[in-house]
Amino acid sequence: MTAPGTRAGAPAEDSDDLDVEEALALVREAKDDPGGQGQVPAPAPGAHSERHRATPWPEARETAARAARARVRPAPVTVPLADALGLTLAAPLNALTDLPSFDTSAMDGWAVAGPGPWDVRDEGVLAGHAQPEPLSDGEAVRIATGARIPADTTAVLRSEHGRVDAQDRLHATREMAHGQDIRPRAQECRSGDQLLPIGTVVTPAVLGLAAAAGYDTVTAVPRPRAEVLVLGDELLTEGLPRDGLIRDALGPMLPPWLRALGAEVLAVRRIGDDAKALQRAVTGSRADLVITTGGTAGGPVDHVHPVLERIGAELLVDGVKVRPGHPMLLARTKDNQHLVGLPGNPLAAVSGLLTLAEPLLRTLAAHPAPEPYALPLREAVQGHPYDTRLVPVMLRGDLAVPLHFNGPAMLRGVAAADALAVVPPGGAPQGEEAELIALPWAAAGIEVCFT
């Protein structure tokens, strides 16, 4: 059965399954060859030439980030707070007012003046009301959290720490300090203080701070724009696979994943196996990043390379030494536009997304690179002799648990995964630490991340 985006009759280099089997055969040959000292034999002249053209996986990721840095930076944009989640501040967030902007009560209770006991006023003080009348020495007034403190108040007595007798006199039931439970004006910041610097990623907490400081909008780096072009005549958009046709897995998966990476998805267009339509779609796109699915190898209907050549695109990465996903590519199609060609197999496409699209989009959005982290593998992971492998894993305590169903055409493993483990050529034994690439929903939560 052909996987989504895989072409029947395509050459072997378009199939990660075939290449991995071939590579494992080479490993077995090496182990059976005492003269080879257990090393993988060198390929015959001319064999696997695509392997030598391909870019090493770490270098491919850096190339994608460098391509984004070479672009002309777009002008900052003014964005309402409701639309700013995930953007990067392009101007400092400076306090527009003192916080708090007046002395406020930190607790429900009584504002009191001088030593007790105190006579209690009839009317209390609520949040959101004008400045109350000053207190006289020996006087108290009921007060709510967040309400303005009356002038001459010496402390706030919490509700649970006071009692009122039959003569409406308030008594403290425990020791009370001067200024207790009063939030003084400018306790958090003074007007003009820098709250957050340029380059801060807008999180929900940043939105709350900006609102508290009086902002309605923020100045931010614009969200990079992406467009997805789904290739392949064999793809169905609904129902069960039938008559040699298969369901498109990438059309539903890529847009929310791109949004999780910080992109604005302009459109998802289904092109089929039509070279002219593909060329029109690429040259007419106004996206910063065009994503294609499938068609990156050398089969009879793999049109991505010929189209890029016809439009004069510059190939920056043409194949990556990674499994799955080695036929991926990165090209500069215009001065301020790039194209990432993903393989058609679903997990191979995920590999391409995280290898090339993620560093490019992250850099365009001015997001910081994630801190690298690693965990020991609970089980040994088979490696490819020459290439990096990306393997779905679950995180359980301080271990990374490799998942089955990790073939290039499968999504069952990654759907249950928290991260992808980076397995070096030759594999990794049980207990060895593996670099991990966190998946967006595991790192930040679906409701936060998919905006």
N, C-alpha and C positions, 0 to 999 in steps of 0.2 A: 504494500500500500504506500502511496506517495504521501509524504508529509506536506503540510501547508507550505506552498511556495517552492517545493522541490519539483524539478522537471523530470518526467519520465525520459529515460534515454540520455540524461545528462552525463558528462564524463565523471570519472571516479573522483576527481578533486572536489566536486560539489557535494560529496557525501562524507560526512564525518564518520559514519558507521564503517564504511569501507576502509577509510584511511586508518582508523584506530585498529581494526582487525589486521591490516597490513603491518602496522607498527608493532602490534603484539607478536605477530609472526617473526618480525625481525628480532625482537627480544628473545623469543624462544630459540631462534637460530643461534644467537650469540651465546646463550647459556649452554647449547649443545656443542659449541666450538671451543675446545680447550685452548687452541692457539690464539683465540681472540681475547682471552683473559676476561671473559664475561662482558665484553663491551659490545655495543650495538655496531654491526658492520657498517661501513660507509656505503651509501647507495651507489649504484652503478652510474657512470657518467650519463648525464642527461635525465636521470630519474629524479622524480620529485622536484622538478625545477621550481614549481610554485612555492615550495618550502623555502628556497633560498631567496626568492623575491619578497617573501612575507617579512613583516616587521615584528621584532620581538614584542611581547605583550606590554611590558612596562614602557617601552619606547613609544608604542602606539598610543598609549594613554597620554603621555607627555606631549606627543605631536598634536593630539586633539586640543589639549589645553593651550599649547603654544599658538595654534591656528586662531583660537578665539582671542588671545592676547594681541595678535597682530592686526586685528580689526580696528577700524575707526570707532571710537567709543560713541554710542548714542548719547544725546543730551539727556540730562536727568528729567524726570517727570514729576508732576505734583499729583498725588494719589490720595483719594479719600481713605480714611482709616479702614473702612469696611472692605476696601479692595487691596490693602497693602500687605496682607499676610504673606510671608515668604519672600518679599522683596528685600533689597539691601539699601540701607540709608545712603544717600548721596550727599547729604548735608548733616552736620551734627544736630542732635536733638538737644536744644538748649531750653532751660526752664523759662517759660513765659510769665511765671508768677512764683511767689513763694509757695512752698508746699509744706504744711498746709498754709493757706493764705490768711488764716486767723487762728487764734488759740481755740482749740476744740477739746471736747471731752472725749477721753479714750474709753469711757465705760458708761453704762447706765447707772444712775445713782443720784447723789446730791452734790451740787457745788456749794462749798462752805467757806465762810470767812472767819478767820481767827479760831481760837480754841472753842471746843464744845462744852456743854450741849448748845444746840442752835435752835432758834425759832424758825419754823418752816413757812415759807410763803405759800399762799394758796395756789398760784398759777406756776406751772412748770415751764421749762425751756426745751423746745424741740429743735431738731435739726432742720435747717432750711429757713429759719426765721431770722428776723433782723436782730441787731445787737440788743440783748436784754438790759434791764436796769442794773446798775452796779449793786453789789451787796454791801450791807453794813456789817460791822464787826459783830459776831454772834448770830449771824443770819445764814440760812440755807435755802436752796431752791432745788426742786426736782429737776434733773437734767438728763437728756438722752444722749447716747453715743453719737458723736459727730456734731452736736450742737455747739454754738458759740459760747465761750466761757464769759460769764458776767465780769465786769471790771471789779478788781479788788478781791477776786476769789483766791484763796490760798491752797486749795486742794479739791479733788473730787473724791467723795466717799462712795465706794461701791454699794450697790443695793444690798448685797449679801453681808456687808460689814456694818450696817447701821440698823437701828430700830427707833421707832417713834412711839413715845409714851402717850398716856391718856391726855396730857396737856399739849399735845402736838409739838413736843420738844424732841429733837433728833439727838441720839446718843451713838457714839462710835463703839463698836464691839471689839475693836482691836486697834493697835497703834497705827497712827497715820502720819506720813511724812509730808513736809511742805512740798507743794507742786505735784503731789501724787496723782497719777492718771490724768494729767493734763498734757495734751500734745501742743507744745508751743509753736507759734508761727515760725515757719522756715526750718522746722526740725529736720525735714528731709532734704530740702534744697532752698537756695535763694534765687530770686529772679536773675536770669543770665547764667547760672551755673550750667556747665555741660553735663547732661544726663547720660548721653550715649554718643560715641564717636561715629564718624563716617565709616562705612563698612559693616555696621551692625546689621545682622539679619533680623527682619521684623518677625517676632514670635507673638503669640497671644499676650504674653506679659509686656512686651514692648508696646503693643497697641493700648493696653491698659495704662501704662505709664504716660504715653503720649496724650491720651485723653485726659488723664488727671492733671497733666501739665498745661492743658488748655488748647491742644492741637485738634484741628478738624481734618487736616491733611498732613502728609509727610512728603519730603523730597527724596526720591528713590531712583535707583537704576531701573530702567524699564525691563519688564519681563521679556526674555527672548521668545520670539515667535517661531513655532514649528508647524510643519505641514506633513501629513503622512500620505504617501502614495502606495496603495496596496496593489501589487502586481500579481498576475496569474489568472488564466481563464478557468482554472479548475476549482475556484473557490466559491463556496456557497455562503450566504449571509444568514440563512435560517434553515431549520429542519435538519433531518438526519443526512449523513453522507449517502450518496446514491450514484449509480451509473458512472463510477470513476471520478465523481466530484466529491470534494471534501469541504468541511467547514473551515472558514477563515478564523484562525485563533488570534492573529496579530491585529486585525482591525479593531476588535473590542479591547485588546490588552494594551496597545501602545499609547493611545491618547491619555488615559489616566496615569500611566507610568510617566509619561513626559510631563504631565502637570505636577506629579510628585517630584520631578527633577527641576521644577521651577519654570517650566515653559508655558506659554499661552498657545494652545493648539488652535490654529486657524481653521483647519479643515482636515477631513479624512476622505481621500478620493480613491475610487476604485478604477484602476487603469486597465487591468487585464494584461494580456501579452501583446501590446500594441506599441511599437517603437515610436511612431509619430505622435501618438497621444502622450507617451511618456516625455518626449522632448518638449512638447507644448506645455505640459504641466510643470516641468522643471524650469524652463525659461520664463514662464509666466508667473511663477510663484513670487510672492513678496515676503516669504518667510525668511528668517535668519538661518534656519536649519530645515532642510528637506530630508525626510526619512523615506527610503524605499524599502520594500520587503521582497526578498527573493530576486532572482535575475542577476546575481553578481558573479556567476561562474561563466563557463564557456559553452553552455548548451545552445541548442538551435533557437530558443526563444528567450535567452538571457540577454536583455537589451541594455542593461545599465552601462556597461563599459562602452559599447559603440555610441550610445547617446552622449555620454560624457566626452568622448573623443570628438564627436561632431560639433559640440558647442564650445570646444576649446577649454574645457575644464582642466584644472591642475590636480592630478592625483597625488595626494599627500601620503596616503596609506593604501596599499593595494594588497590586501591579505595580511593576516596577523597570525603569529605563531601561538595560537590558542585553540583549545578544543573544549566544547564545540564552538563553531563560529568562524573558522579560519578564512572563509571567502569574503569577510566583511571588507568595506572600503570607506575611505574618507576623501572627499574631493572639494576643492574650492571652485565653485561654479560662477561666482561673481565676486566683486571686491568685498562685499559684506554679506556673502551667502556661502554656506557650505552644505554639502550633501553627505549623509551617512547612508551607505548601502548595507542593509542588514540581510543576512542569509534568510532563506524562507523557512527553514526548520525552526519551530518555536523556541526551544531552549538555545539554539544557536543565535537566534535573533536577540534573546535576552543578553547573551554574552556580548553581542555587538553593541547593544544599547548601553551596557555598563562599561564597555571598553572604550568606545569612541564618543557616543552621544553624551554620556554623563559628564566627562571632563570638559567637553566643549560648552555644554549648557551651563554647567556650574561656573565656568570662567566668564561666560557672557553675562551671567546674572551677578557677578562679583561675589559669589559665595565662597567662603573659605574651604580649602580642601579638608576633607574629614581626617581626623587623626587616625593613623594606621593602628590596627590592633590585631592580635592573634590569640588563638586558643589551641590547646592540644587536641588532636584528633582522637576520638574514642576508638576508631578502627583505622586500619591501614587503608590507603586509597591508591588504587592502581594509577600509574602515571603514563603519559605518552613519552616515547623515547626522546623526542626533540622539542615538544611544545608544552607550554603551560596548559593545565586543565582547570576549568572552573566547575566546581562540584557543589550542588545545593546541600546545605547542612542546616540542622536545627541546633540551637544553643540550649544546652541543658547543664545548668550550674556553670562549672568552669571548663566544660568540654564542648567541642563541636562534633555533632553526630552526623556522619555522612548519610545521605538519603539515597534510596534506590530510585529507579525510574528516572535516571539522569542522562538518558540518551538524547541526542540533538533534536529529535522530533517530539520529545516528551515534555509536558508541563506538570505532570503529576508530582514530581519531586519538588520543583521550585514553588509550587502552589502551597506546599506545607513548610517551606523553608523560612528561616530567619536571615540567612546570609548565604553568600557563595564563598567557598573556600578556594584559595589560590594554591593549586598543587603544582609544584615545580616539575620539570622534565624528570622522568624516572620514578615519580611517585613519592609518597610520604608514608613512613611506617606509623603504626599505632603509637600515640603519645607525642608525636612530633608536633610542634606548634605550626599552625598554618595561618597565613594572612587571611583576613576575612573582609569581604565587602558586604556591609549591612544592606538589607533591602529596605526601601522607604517605609513600608508599613511596620516593620519591626523596629526601626529606629525612632519613629516619631508618632506612630498611631495614624490610622486611616483618616479620622476626622480632621486632624491637624494637617496632614501631609497632602491629601488629595484636594487641592483647592483650585 
